[in-house]
Amino acid sequence: MIKRVLIANRGEIAVRIINACNELGIESVAVYSEADADSMHVILADESICIGPPPSTKSYLNFHAIISAAEIANVDAIHPGYGFLAENEKFARVCHACNIKFIGPDPDSIALMGDKATAKKTMKELGLNVVPGSDGVVKDYDELVSVCKEIGFPVMLKATAGGGGKGMRIVYSEDELKSNFDMAASEAGSAFGNSGIYVEKFIENPRHIEFQVVVDSFGNCVILGERECSIQRRHQKLIEEAPSPFLDDEKRNEIIKKLQDVFSKFKYEGVGTVEFIFDKDGNYYFMEMNTRIQVEHPITEMITGVDLLKEQIRIASGEKISITQDEVKLNGHSIECRINAEDPETFTPIPGTIKRVFLPGGFGIRVDTAVYCGWKILPYYDSLIAKLITFASTRKEAISKMDRALSQFFITGIKTTIPLHSKIIHSKSFLEGNYNTNFLNEFNK
């Protein structure tokens, strides 16, 4: 068993990892930027080390600073959480070269799935349906035009190294193609250091549904059901629920069997999420795979009873998965609302100091957060400050609990997305489970 873990992250996910380590009897080492000196993950960890100035490029993305901290603290492993270096295959290789276990898949798997175009091609070869489009990154604009004419408009331009909605453009006609291609490539280059763009047919008003995968070094693969992630703004998720109200047992089991077949051929170790888009007729297409723990992992934990962070750490320690596929039971329903420090109307991040905070509680309520009174929301990092999760025996009851929990979630001193979440869960389409990725556009009209 790993005995000492450095957490190369901050905020609620760093606290979540510290808690998992604590329950496993593993010592935790937090790293922090100068601006994060008073953050909760720094307070809770067994040891804390400052790794640089506030900008993430000089701290949480700084390979040398993090590895130096790991060596000073004499850790066995590094847990990257999500974001920052979680899917950076170069960082994973550096960890391996320094004899430090990277808690995640091997660097080759990260590289393969991190390049979206290559991932799409790989999954197609392994038997999954993919959205029609280019066979990898388009070489130039002429090839892009040719592919678009073949598959037909509208199309989606995507950064091959992308994520979080960056480097993505929907194009409805050839007249709009050149300008959008140039903008997507420029944005991708700035955000990821890779300006490669691929194109695929744009499926209008799809549902975004992802499946949780857990694979150990012994070749055991368990699929822990799915999460519905269709309520989004700017291609970033706002509310997730599990299981999806769109899928029945027959379709769910069909996809689970396909994924087990895929991972019997594809060498992988750790947790991961395979993301699909579904059209209105129930046809589904592979979109991408995230080779890390997801922000929305708690709702899967609630309906399966499996602690995904502990599974991650145990697998990294060389242990087998603690559950078999036959033992997986999806019980009840769980919903997660991402509470962001943002203006709920414009989604503009709102830095500031939290003056007062009250977290809701009670049966079936979970809050993953690192906030406290007096904590400063900083302008350098992601605006996510808490995740409010409810669990109940039925979807209707989980929504009712969420309604109550949102009404009792008080944060003053900053604006948050809590009012927006309250409106969404009362909308007719959400209550009926009849929504897609265009929900917010229609909701705001």
C-alpha positions as CSV (number, residue, x, y, z in Angstrom):
1,M,0.0,0.0,0.0
2,I,1.1,3.5,-0.8
3,K,2.0,5.2,2.5
4,R,2.5,8.9,1.6
5,V,0.7,10.9,-1.1
6,L,1.4,14.4,-2.5
7,I,-1.8,16.1,-3.8
8,A,-1.0,18.2,-6.8
9,N,-4.2,20.2,-6.7
10,R,-6.3,22.6,-4.5
11,G,-9.8,23.3,-3.4
12,E,-12.5,20.7,-2.9
13,I,-10.8,17.9,-4.8
14,A,-7.7,18.3,-2.7
15,V,-9.8,18.0,0.4
16,R,-11.6,15.0,-1.0
17,I,-8.3,13.2,-1.7
18,I,-7.0,14.1,1.8
19,N,-10.1,12.5,3.3
20,A,-9.7,9.3,1.2
21,C,-6.0,9.1,2.2
22,N,-6.9,9.6,5.9
23,E,-9.4,6.8,5.8
24,L,-6.9,4.5,4.2
25,G,-4.2,5.4,6.8
26,I,-2.1,7.2,4.2
27,E,-0.3,10.4,5.0
28,S,-1.1,13.4,2.8
29,V,1.1,16.2,1.6
30,A,-0.5,19.4,0.3
31,V,1.2,21.8,-2.1
32,Y,-0.1,25.3,-2.4
33,S,0.6,28.6,-4.1
34,E,1.4,31.7,-2.1
35,A,-2.2,32.9,-2.5
36,D,-3.5,29.6,-1.1
37,A,-1.6,29.6,2.1
38,D,-4.8,29.8,4.2
39,S,-6.8,27.3,2.1
40,M,-8.6,24.3,3.7
41,H,-6.4,21.6,1.9
42,V,-3.3,23.2,3.5
43,I,-4.9,23.1,6.9
44,L,-6.1,19.5,6.7
45,A,-3.1,17.8,5.2
46,D,-0.4,16.1,7.3
47,E,2.2,18.4,5.7
48,S,2.1,21.4,3.4
49,I,4.7,22.9,1.0
50,C,4.5,26.2,-0.9
51,I,5.4,25.7,-4.5
52,G,5.3,29.2,-6.0
53,P,3.4,32.4,-6.8
54,P,-0.4,32.6,-7.4
55,P,-0.5,32.0,-11.2
56,S,-1.1,28.3,-11.9
57,T,1.7,28.3,-14.5
58,K,4.1,29.1,-11.7
59,S,2.6,26.8,-9.1
60,Y,0.1,24.1,-9.8
61,L,1.3,23.6,-13.3
62,N,5.0,23.8,-12.4
63,F,6.5,20.3,-12.9
64,H,9.8,21.2,-11.2
65,A,8.2,22.8,-8.1
66,I,5.8,19.8,-7.6
67,I,8.5,17.1,-8.1
68,S,10.9,19.0,-5.8
69,A,8.2,19.1,-3.2
70,A,7.5,15.4,-3.6
71,E,11.2,14.6,-3.2
72,I,11.5,16.9,-0.1
73,A,8.4,15.3,1.4
74,N,9.6,11.7,0.5
75,V,6.2,10.6,-0.9
76,D,5.4,7.4,-2.6
77,A,2.9,8.8,-5.0
78,I,1.3,11.9,-6.5
79,H,-2.5,12.3,-6.9
80,P,-3.3,15.0,-9.6
81,G,-7.0,15.2,-8.9
82,Y,-8.8,16.8,-11.9
83,G,-7.7,19.7,-14.1
84,F,-4.1,21.1,-13.8
85,L,-1.8,18.1,-14.5
86,A,-4.3,15.3,-14.2
87,E,-4.2,14.5,-17.9
88,N,-0.7,15.6,-18.7
89,E,1.3,12.6,-20.0
90,K,4.6,14.5,-19.8
91,F,4.1,15.1,-16.1
92,A,3.1,11.4,-15.6
93,R,6.4,10.4,-17.4
94,V,8.4,12.7,-15.1
95,C,6.8,11.1,-12.0
96,H,7.7,7.6,-13.3
97,A,11.3,8.7,-14.1
98,C,11.6,9.9,-10.5
99,N,10.2,6.6,-9.1
100,I,7.0,8.4,-7.9
101,K,3.7,6.6,-8.6
102,F,1.4,8.7,-10.6
103,I,-2.1,7.9,-9.4
104,G,-3.7,7.5,-12.8
105,P,-3.2,5.5,-16.0
106,D,0.2,5.1,-17.6
107,P,1.5,8.0,-19.7
108,D,0.8,6.2,-23.0
109,S,-2.9,5.8,-22.2
110,I,-3.1,9.4,-21.2
111,A,-1.4,10.5,-24.4
112,L,-3.7,8.2,-26.5
113,M,-6.9,9.5,-25.0
114,G,-5.7,13.0,-24.5
115,D,-5.5,13.5,-28.2
116,K,-9.2,13.6,-29.0
117,A,-8.8,12.8,-32.7
118,T,-6.6,9.8,-32.0
119,A,-8.9,8.6,-29.2
120,K,-11.8,8.7,-31.6
121,K,-10.0,6.7,-34.1
122,T,-8.8,4.2,-31.5
123,M,-12.3,3.7,-30.1
124,K,-13.7,3.2,-33.6
125,E,-11.2,0.5,-34.2
126,L,-12.2,-1.1,-30.9
127,G,-15.9,-1.3,-31.9
128,L,-17.6,1.9,-30.6
129,N,-19.7,4.1,-32.9
130,V,-18.2,7.6,-33.5
131,V,-19.6,10.8,-34.9
132,P,-18.8,11.0,-38.6
133,G,-16.0,13.4,-39.3
134,S,-12.3,13.7,-40.2
135,D,-9.9,10.8,-39.7
136,G,-7.8,12.7,-37.1
137,V,-6.5,16.3,-37.3
138,V,-7.2,18.1,-40.5
139,K,-3.9,18.9,-42.3
140,D,-5.0,22.2,-43.7
141,Y,-8.1,24.3,-44.7
142,D,-8.6,22.5,-48.0
143,E,-8.9,19.1,-46.3
144,L,-11.3,20.7,-43.8
145,V,-13.6,22.0,-46.6
146,S,-13.5,18.5,-48.3
147,V,-14.5,16.7,-45.1
148,C,-17.3,19.2,-44.3
149,K,-18.8,18.8,-47.7
150,E,-18.8,15.1,-47.3
151,I,-20.5,14.9,-43.9
152,G,-22.6,18.0,-44.4
153,F,-23.2,21.1,-42.2
154,P,-23.6,21.9,-39.4
155,V,-20.2,20.7,-38.1
156,M,-18.3,21.0,-34.9
157,L,-14.6,22.1,-34.9
158,K,-12.7,20.7,-32.0
159,A,-9.2,21.1,-30.5
160,T,-7.5,17.7,-30.6
161,A,-5.9,18.5,-27.2
162,G,-9.0,20.3,-25.9
163,G,-11.3,20.2,-22.9
164,G,-13.7,22.5,-21.1
165,G,-15.2,23.9,-24.3
166,K,-12.0,25.6,-25.4
167,G,-11.1,25.4,-29.1
168,M,-14.6,24.4,-30.1
169,R,-16.8,26.1,-32.7
170,I,-20.1,25.1,-34.3
171,V,-20.2,26.0,-38.0
172,Y,-23.5,26.1,-40.0
173,S,-22.2,26.9,-43.5
174,E,-19.1,27.1,-45.6
175,D,-19.2,30.9,-45.4
176,E,-18.5,30.7,-41.7
177,L,-15.9,28.0,-41.9
178,K,-12.6,29.8,-42.5
179,S,-13.0,32.4,-39.7
180,N,-14.1,29.8,-37.2
181,F,-11.3,27.4,-38.1
182,D,-8.7,30.2,-37.6
183,M,-10.3,31.2,-34.2
184,A,-10.5,27.6,-33.0
185,A,-6.9,26.8,-33.9
186,S,-5.7,30.1,-32.3
187,E,-7.6,29.4,-29.1
188,A,-6.4,25.8,-29.0
189,G,-2.8,26.8,-29.5
190,S,-3.0,29.4,-26.6
191,A,-4.9,27.1,-24.2
192,F,-3.1,23.7,-24.9
193,G,0.0,24.5,-26.8
194,N,-1.4,22.4,-29.7
195,S,-3.4,24.1,-32.4
196,G,-4.5,20.8,-34.1
197,I,-8.2,20.8,-35.1
198,Y,-10.4,17.9,-36.1
199,V,-14.0,18.1,-37.4
200,E,-17.1,16.0,-36.8
201,K,-20.8,16.2,-37.7
202,F,-22.6,18.4,-35.3
203,I,-25.4,16.4,-33.6
204,E,-28.1,19.0,-32.8
205,N,-29.6,19.0,-29.3
206,P,-27.9,15.8,-28.1
207,R,-27.8,14.4,-24.7
208,H,-24.3,14.1,-23.0
209,I,-24.1,10.9,-21.1
210,E,-20.9,9.4,-19.6
211,F,-20.0,6.0,-18.2
212,Q,-17.7,5.4,-15.2
213,V,-14.9,2.9,-15.8
214,V,-12.6,1.3,-13.3
215,V,-9.8,-1.0,-14.4
216,D,-7.1,-2.7,-12.3
217,S,-3.7,-4.1,-13.3
218,F,-5.1,-7.6,-13.3
219,G,-7.3,-6.9,-16.2
220,N,-10.5,-6.6,-14.2
221,C,-12.9,-4.0,-15.6
222,V,-16.0,-2.7,-13.8
223,I,-18.5,-0.2,-15.3
224,L,-20.3,1.7,-12.5
225,G,-23.2,2.9,-14.6
226,E,-23.7,6.3,-16.2
227,R,-24.1,10.0,-15.4
228,E,-26.3,12.4,-17.3
229,C,-24.4,15.7,-17.9
230,S,-26.5,17.5,-20.5
231,I,-27.2,20.7,-18.5
232,Q,-24.2,22.8,-19.5
233,R,-23.1,26.3,-20.1
234,R,-20.4,27.0,-22.7
235,H,-19.7,23.2,-22.9
236,Q,-19.1,23.0,-19.2
237,K,-21.4,21.0,-16.9
238,L,-23.6,22.7,-14.3
239,I,-25.9,19.8,-13.1
240,E,-25.4,16.1,-13.3
241,E,-27.5,13.2,-12.3
242,A,-27.2,9.4,-12.0
243,P,-28.6,7.3,-13.4
244,S,-29.7,9.1,-16.6
245,P,-33.5,9.6,-16.9
246,F,-33.0,9.0,-20.7
247,L,-31.6,5.4,-20.5
248,D,-33.5,2.2,-19.8
249,D,-31.8,-1.0,-18.5
250,E,-31.6,-2.5,-21.9
251,K,-29.7,0.4,-23.5
252,R,-27.5,0.7,-20.3
253,N,-26.5,-3.0,-20.3
254,E,-25.8,-2.8,-24.0
255,I,-23.3,0.0,-23.5
256,I,-21.8,-1.7,-20.4
257,K,-21.1,-4.9,-22.4
258,K,-19.6,-2.9,-25.3
259,L,-17.3,-1.0,-22.9
260,Q,-16.2,-4.2,-21.2
261,D,-15.3,-5.6,-24.6
262,V,-13.3,-2.4,-25.4
263,F,-11.3,-2.5,-22.2
264,S,-10.5,-6.2,-22.6
265,K,-8.6,-5.1,-25.7
266,F,-7.3,-1.7,-24.6
267,K,-4.6,-1.7,-21.9
268,Y,-5.7,0.7,-19.2
269,E,-5.3,1.0,-15.4
270,G,-7.2,3.3,-13.0
271,V,-10.5,5.2,-13.2
272,G,-11.7,6.8,-16.4
273,T,-14.9,8.2,-18.0
274,V,-16.1,7.4,-21.5
275,E,-18.3,10.2,-22.8
276,F,-21.1,9.7,-25.4
277,I,-23.5,11.9,-27.2
278,F,-27.0,10.6,-27.8
279,D,-29.3,11.8,-30.5
280,K,-33.1,12.1,-30.0
281,D,-33.6,8.5,-31.4
282,G,-31.2,7.0,-28.9
283,N,-28.3,6.5,-31.2
284,Y,-25.1,7.0,-29.3
285,Y,-21.6,8.0,-30.4
286,F,-18.2,8.0,-28.6
287,M,-17.1,11.6,-27.9
288,E,-14.0,11.4,-25.7
289,M,-12.4,9.7,-22.7
290,N,-11.2,11.4,-19.6
291,T,-8.3,9.6,-17.9
292,R,-8.9,11.0,-14.4
293,I,-11.4,11.3,-11.7
294,Q,-14.3,13.5,-12.7
295,V,-15.7,16.5,-10.9
296,E,-19.1,14.7,-10.9
297,H,-17.8,11.4,-9.4
298,P,-19.8,11.8,-6.1
299,I,-23.2,10.9,-7.8
300,T,-21.8,7.6,-9.0
301,E,-20.5,6.9,-5.5
302,M,-23.9,7.6,-4.0
303,I,-25.8,5.2,-6.2
304,T,-23.2,2.4,-6.2
305,G,-21.7,2.7,-2.7
306,V,-18.2,2.6,-4.2
307,D,-15.6,5.2,-3.1
308,L,-13.9,6.1,-6.3
309,L,-11.0,7.9,-4.7
310,K,-10.2,4.9,-2.6
311,E,-10.4,2.6,-5.6
312,Q,-8.0,4.9,-7.4
313,I,-5.5,4.7,-4.7
314,R,-5.8,1.0,-4.1
315,I,-5.4,0.2,-7.8
316,A,-2.3,2.4,-7.9
317,S,-1.0,0.4,-4.9
318,G,-1.4,-2.8,-7.0
319,E,-4.6,-4.1,-5.5
320,K,-7.6,-5.6,-7.3
321,I,-10.9,-3.7,-7.7
322,S,-13.0,-4.3,-4.6
323,I,-16.2,-5.1,-6.6
324,T,-17.1,-7.2,-9.6
325,Q,-19.5,-6.2,-12.4
326,D,-22.1,-8.7,-11.2
327,E,-22.0,-7.0,-7.7
328,V,-22.7,-3.6,-9.1
329,K,-26.2,-2.4,-8.3
330,L,-27.5,1.0,-9.1
331,N,-29.6,2.0,-6.1
332,G,-31.7,5.1,-6.0
333,H,-31.0,8.4,-7.6
334,S,-28.4,11.2,-7.1
335,I,-28.1,14.8,-8.4
336,E,-25.1,17.2,-8.2
337,C,-25.2,21.0,-8.5
338,R,-21.9,22.7,-9.1
339,I,-21.8,25.8,-7.0
340,N,-19.6,28.4,-8.8
341,A,-18.5,31.8,-7.6
342,E,-20.1,33.4,-10.6
343,D,-22.8,35.9,-11.6
344,P,-25.7,33.5,-12.2
345,E,-26.9,35.5,-15.2
346,T,-23.7,36.1,-17.1
347,F,-21.4,33.3,-15.6
348,T,-18.7,35.9,-15.0
349,P,-16.4,34.7,-12.2
350,I,-16.7,36.8,-9.0
351,P,-13.6,36.8,-6.8
352,G,-14.1,38.0,-3.3
353,T,-14.1,37.1,0.4
354,I,-16.8,34.8,1.9
355,K,-18.3,36.6,4.8
356,R,-20.7,34.0,6.0
357,V,-21.4,30.4,5.0
358,F,-24.0,27.8,6.1
359,L,-23.9,24.4,4.5
360,P,-27.1,22.3,4.3
361,G,-27.2,18.9,5.8
362,G,-29.5,16.1,6.8
363,F,-30.3,12.6,5.4
364,G,-29.3,12.2,1.8
365,I,-27.4,15.6,1.6
366,R,-23.6,15.7,0.8
367,V,-21.5,18.8,0.3
368,D,-17.9,18.5,-1.1
369,T,-16.2,21.9,-0.6
370,A,-13.2,23.7,0.8
371,V,-15.0,27.0,1.7
372,Y,-15.1,28.6,5.2
373,C,-15.9,32.1,6.6
374,G,-13.1,34.5,5.6
375,W,-11.8,32.4,2.7
376,K,-10.8,34.4,-0.3
377,I,-12.1,33.3,-3.7
378,L,-9.1,34.0,-6.0
379,P,-9.1,35.2,-9.6
380,Y,-6.4,32.8,-10.6
381,Y,-8.3,29.5,-10.5
382,D,-11.5,27.8,-11.5
383,S,-14.7,29.3,-10.1
384,L,-16.0,26.0,-8.6
385,I,-16.2,26.4,-4.9
386,A,-18.6,23.5,-3.8
387,K,-20.6,20.6,-5.0
388,L,-24.0,20.0,-3.6
389,I,-25.1,16.4,-3.9
390,T,-28.4,14.8,-3.0
391,F,-29.4,11.1,-2.8
392,A,-32.8,9.4,-2.5
393,S,-34.6,6.3,-3.4
394,T,-36.3,8.0,-6.4
395,R,-35.5,10.9,-8.7
396,K,-38.5,12.9,-7.5
397,E,-37.3,12.7,-4.0
398,A,-33.7,13.5,-4.9
399,I,-35.0,16.7,-6.7
400,S,-37.1,17.6,-3.6
401,K,-34.0,17.2,-1.4
402,M,-32.0,19.4,-3.8
403,D,-34.7,22.0,-3.6
404,R,-34.6,22.1,0.2
405,A,-30.7,22.0,0.3
406,L,-30.3,24.8,-2.2
407,S,-32.7,27.0,-0.1
408,Q,-30.5,26.4,3.0
409,F,-27.2,26.9,1.3
410,F,-26.1,30.4,2.3
411,I,-22.9,32.1,1.2
412,T,-22.5,35.9,1.5
413,G,-19.8,38.2,0.3
414,I,-19.8,36.8,-3.2
415,K,-22.3,35.9,-6.0
416,T,-22.9,32.2,-6.7
417,T,-24.9,30.1,-9.1
418,I,-27.2,28.8,-6.3
419,P,-30.2,31.0,-7.6
420,L,-29.8,29.6,-11.1
421,H,-29.8,26.0,-9.8
422,S,-33.0,26.6,-7.9
423,K,-34.7,27.9,-11.0
424,I,-33.4,25.0,-13.2
425,I,-34.7,22.2,-10.9
426,H,-38.2,23.7,-10.9
427,S,-38.3,23.9,-14.7
428,K,-40.8,21.6,-16.5
429,S,-38.2,19.9,-18.7
430,F,-35.9,19.1,-15.8
431,L,-38.7,17.7,-13.7
432,E,-39.7,15.5,-16.6
433,G,-36.1,14.5,-17.3
434,N,-36.7,15.7,-20.9
435,Y,-33.7,17.9,-21.7
436,N,-30.5,18.1,-23.8
437,T,-27.3,20.2,-24.1
438,N,-29.3,23.1,-25.5
439,F,-31.4,23.3,-22.3
440,L,-29.8,26.5,-20.9
441,N,-30.2,28.4,-24.2
442,E,-33.9,27.6,-24.3
443,F,-34.3,28.2,-20.5
444,N,-32.9,31.7,-20.8
445,K,-35.2,32.8,-23.6
